[in-house]
Amino acid sequence: MNALITLAIICVAVHIVSSIMIYHYLRVRGERLCFPLIKLFIFSYVKRYRELTREETGKTGPLFYVWTISINLALIPVLLLIISKI
């Protein structure tokens, strides 16, 4: 059970760090962003990151995949913990 909790915490931490890295990427490229409201606007920031990286390189940037996969991987241990409590 501790391993599942640890895995979920690590995945959430990776998700948070990748969100901040996406914010930084956009900020460096001159986008107007609001860090205090990052939770509110993160989906539009990720969409903009994806668009910009596709324009620049022709491919979606790696942070998009890290951001998406990490939160989905965090969901698995949480669901397993919930199921084990039932």
Protein Blocks (a to p, Z undefined) as FASTA:
>chain_A
ZZmmmmmmmmmmmmmmmmmmmmmmmmmnopacdfklmmmmmmmmmmmmmmmmmmmnopac
fklmmmmmmmmmmmmmmmmmmmmmZZ
